[in-house]
């Protein structure tokens, strides 16, 4: 009896506990949420709800005004673009969770080598402007190791099963109903359980990305961890204040990429290390 009760109330209890002990929350300008209609011009020209055609569901959003930069105008959009748009349009996700979901969607798409849904969201179109920079960073990445590091960040936040579940849902391979039916939980109750699990995972990801965003992750990848050590002109560690400064020039190669630089330039070549922005020799003198 106790086990049954605990399993039934596990997800609401977790959600309530997470709201009580909330982690870091990112502040967002209301202009970044297109479902927030404040300060948006209402043209009242063609926003009336027309008869539904098939499965199309229309929602009213605020988008950038093409005629007056910096202002917004109301427009009608299809809320069935994907699961993130559907959840946000019904108010089941916060703005921050929606933005993180878009970033995770882009990361999972890049990890498979595909250019799917979120790749076609141009910053001048209907996409929220606050995530334009983060998504631009993700889709500009050409190094497979950095893509793997981004995916590892998602796995650390929600675990391997959670990452696989998000990959199925966010890339459009499976819906909540299909995911529940494949595991013998078909019906409204099973679908609702899967949907609630999806929202809890986005809560975890929102906290993780608030602590370390994609931009910070990329900077750490290319720069490496700064040790604070000082070295002489031959790359040997010396006491503080006795180091040989090579100027402020920074290298293109991070410490973990120096092996690649050595293969291209030879074993006796100098390798520039971004840890201290100094030249270091590859041989001991």
C-alpha positions in Angstrom: 0.0 0.0 0.0 2.8 2.4 0.9 4.8 1.6 -2.3 1.7 2.1 -4.5 1.0 5.5 -2.9 4.5 6.7 -3.2 4.7 5.6 -6.9 1.4 7.4 -7.6 2.5 10.7 -6.1 6.1 10.6 -7.0 6.0 13.0 -10.0 3.8 15.7 -8.4 5.8 15.5 -5.2 9.1 16.0 -7.1 7.6 18.9 -9.0 6.3 20.5 -5.7 9.6 20.0 -4.0 11.5 21.5 -6.9 9.3 24.6 -6.8 9.9 25.0 -3.0 13.7 24.7 -3.3 14.1 26.5 -6.6 17.6 26.8 -8.2 19.0 29.6 -10.2 16.5 31.4 -12.4 17.3 33.4 -15.4 15.6 36.8 -15.9 14.2 37.3 -19.4 13.0 40.4 -21.1 9.3 40.1 -21.9 10.1 40.9 -25.5 11.9 37.5 -25.7 8.6 35.6 -25.2 6.3 35.9 -28.2 3.4 34.5 -26.1 3.6 37.7 -24.0 1.6 40.3 -25.9 2.6 43.3 -23.8 3.6 46.3 -25.8 2.7 44.5 -29.1 0.7 46.3 -31.7 -2.6 44.7 -32.6 -3.4 45.4 -36.3 -6.7 43.5 -36.1 -6.5 42.8 -39.8 -6.4 39.0 -40.1 -6.2 37.5 -36.6 -9.7 36.2 -36.4 -9.9 32.5 -35.8 -10.8 30.8 -39.1 -12.3 27.4 -39.4 -9.9 24.6 -38.6 -8.4 22.8 -41.5 -7.2 19.4 -40.5 -5.0 19.3 -37.4 -3.8 22.9 -37.7 -4.2 24.9 -34.4 -3.6 28.6 -34.5 -2.2 30.8 -31.7 -1.7 34.5 -31.4 1.9 35.6 -30.7 3.9 38.8 -30.7 6.7 38.9 -33.3 9.2 41.5 -34.4 7.6 44.3 -36.5 9.3 44.3 -39.9 8.3 47.9 -40.5 9.4 49.4 -37.1 12.6 47.9 -35.6 12.5 47.4 -31.9 8.7 47.0 -31.8 6.4 44.0 -31.9 3.2 43.2 -33.7 0.7 40.4 -33.2 0.5 37.5 -35.6 -1.2 34.2 -36.0 1.0 31.0 -36.0 0.6 27.3 -36.1 1.2 25.9 -32.6 1.7 22.4 -33.9 5.2 23.0 -35.2 6.6 20.6 -32.6 6.3 19.5 -29.0 8.1 22.6 -27.6 5.8 25.0 -29.4 2.7 23.1 -28.4 3.8 23.0 -24.7 4.7 26.6 -24.6 1.6 27.8 -26.4 -0.5 26.1 -23.7 1.6 27.6 -20.9 3.0 24.3 -19.7 6.6 25.5 -20.1 8.2 28.7 -18.9 10.0 30.9 -21.3 13.4 29.8 -19.9 12.5 26.1 -20.2 11.3 26.7 -23.8 14.6 28.4 -24.7 16.7 25.6 -23.1 14.5 23.1 -25.0 15.4 24.7 -28.3 19.1 24.6 -27.4 18.9 20.9 -26.4 17.0 20.2 -29.6 19.7 21.8 -31.7 22.4 19.9 -29.8 20.7 16.5 -30.2 20.2 17.2 -33.9 23.9 18.1 -34.4 24.9 15.0 -32.5 23.2 12.8 -35.1 24.7 14.9 -38.0 21.2 16.0 -39.1 19.8 19.4 -39.8 16.2 19.1 -38.8 13.5 21.4 -37.4 15.3 24.0 -35.3 18.0 24.5 -38.0 15.4 26.3 -40.2 14.3 28.8 -37.6 15.8 32.0 -38.9 16.5 34.8 -36.3 14.5 37.2 -38.4 11.4 35.0 -38.4 9.1 33.7 -35.7 11.8 32.4 -33.4 12.2 34.1 -30.0 15.2 36.5 -30.3 16.7 35.7 -26.9 17.9 32.3 -28.1 19.2 33.4 -31.4 22.8 33.8 -30.2 23.0 30.4 -28.4 21.5 28.5 -31.4 23.9 30.3 -33.8 26.8 29.1 -31.7 25.5 25.5 -31.7 25.0 25.3 -35.5 28.3 27.0 -36.2 30.2 24.2 -34.4 32.2 22.0 -36.8 34.3 20.1 -34.3 32.7 16.7 -33.5 34.4 16.7 -30.1 32.7 19.9 -29.1 29.3 18.5 -30.2 30.0 15.4 -28.1 30.8 17.6 -25.2 27.5 19.5 -25.6 25.6 16.2 -25.7 27.5 15.0 -22.6 26.3 18.1 -20.8 22.7 17.1 -21.5 23.5 13.5 -20.3 25.0 14.8 -17.1 21.9 16.8 -16.4 19.2 14.2 -17.1 21.0 10.9 -17.4 21.4 8.6 -20.4 17.7 7.3 -20.4 16.5 10.9 -20.1 18.7 12.0 -23.0 17.4 9.2 -25.2 13.8 10.1 -24.3 14.4 13.8 -25.2 16.1 12.8 -28.4 13.1 10.8 -29.5 10.6 13.5 -28.6 12.5 16.7 -29.6 13.6 15.4 -33.0 10.1 14.3 -33.9 10.7 10.5 -33.9 8.0 9.9 -31.3 5.1 11.7 -29.6 4.1 11.5 -26.0 1.2 9.1 -27.0 3.5 6.9 -29.1 6.1 6.8 -26.4 3.5 5.7 -23.8 1.9 3.2 -26.2 5.3 1.5 -27.0 5.7 0.8 -23.3 2.3 -0.6 -22.7 0.8 2.6 -21.2 -1.5 3.7 -24.0 -4.3 6.1 -23.1 -4.7 9.6 -21.7 -3.2 8.7 -18.3 -0.1 7.2 -19.8 0.4 10.1 -22.2 -0.1 12.6 -19.4 2.5 10.7 -17.3 5.1 10.9 -20.2 4.3 14.6 -20.8 4.9 15.4 -17.1 8.2 13.5 -17.2 9.2 15.6 -20.2 8.5 18.8 -18.3 10.5 17.6 -15.2 13.5 16.9 -17.4 13.3 20.4 -18.9 13.3 21.8 -15.3 16.6 19.9 -14.7 18.1 21.2 -17.9 16.9 24.7 -17.2 18.9 24.8 -14.0 21.9 23.2 -15.6 22.0 25.6 -18.5 21.5 28.6 -16.1 24.6 27.6 -14.3 26.7 27.1 -17.5 25.4 28.1 -20.9 26.5 27.0 -24.4 28.7 30.0 -24.9 30.6 29.3 -21.6 31.0 25.7 -22.5 32.5 26.5 -25.9 34.9 29.0 -24.4 36.1 26.5 -21.8 36.5 23.9 -24.6 38.8 26.1 -26.7 40.6 27.8 -23.9 41.1 24.9 -21.5 41.2 25.3 -17.7 43.4 28.1 -16.6 46.1 26.8 -14.2 47.5 30.2 -13.2 51.1 28.8 -13.4 54.0 30.9 -14.7 56.6 29.5 -17.0 60.0 30.6 -18.3 60.9 31.0 -22.0 61.4 27.2 -22.2 58.1 26.3 -20.8 59.3 25.3 -17.3 57.2 26.2 -14.3 58.8 28.9 -12.2 57.8 30.7 -9.0 55.2 33.5 -9.1 56.6 36.7 -10.4 59.5 35.0 -12.3 57.6 33.9 -15.4 58.5 35.0 -19.0 55.6 36.8 -20.6 55.1 36.3 -24.3 52.6 39.1 -24.7 48.8 39.0 -24.9 48.6 36.8 -28.0 46.3 33.8 -27.6 46.6 30.6 -29.4 44.1 28.9 -31.7 44.9 25.6 -30.0 43.6 24.5 -26.7 45.8 22.2 -24.5 43.8 19.1 -25.5 44.2 20.0 -29.2 48.0 20.4 -29.0 48.5 16.9 -30.2 46.8 17.8 -33.5 49.1 20.9 -33.8 52.2 18.7 -33.3 51.2 16.3 -36.0 50.8 19.1 -38.4 53.8 21.2 -37.5 56.4 18.7 -36.4 57.8 17.4 -33.1 60.3 20.3 -32.6 57.9 23.1 -33.3 56.7 25.6 -30.7 53.1 25.1 -29.5 51.2 28.1 -28.3 49.1 27.3 -25.2 46.1 29.3 -24.4 46.3 28.4 -20.7 48.9 31.1 -20.1 49.0 32.7 -23.6 52.7 31.7 -23.9 54.9 29.7 -26.2 56.0 26.3 -24.8 58.7 24.1 -26.2 57.9 20.4 -27.0 61.3 19.2 -26.0 63.3 19.6 -22.7 66.5 21.7 -23.0 
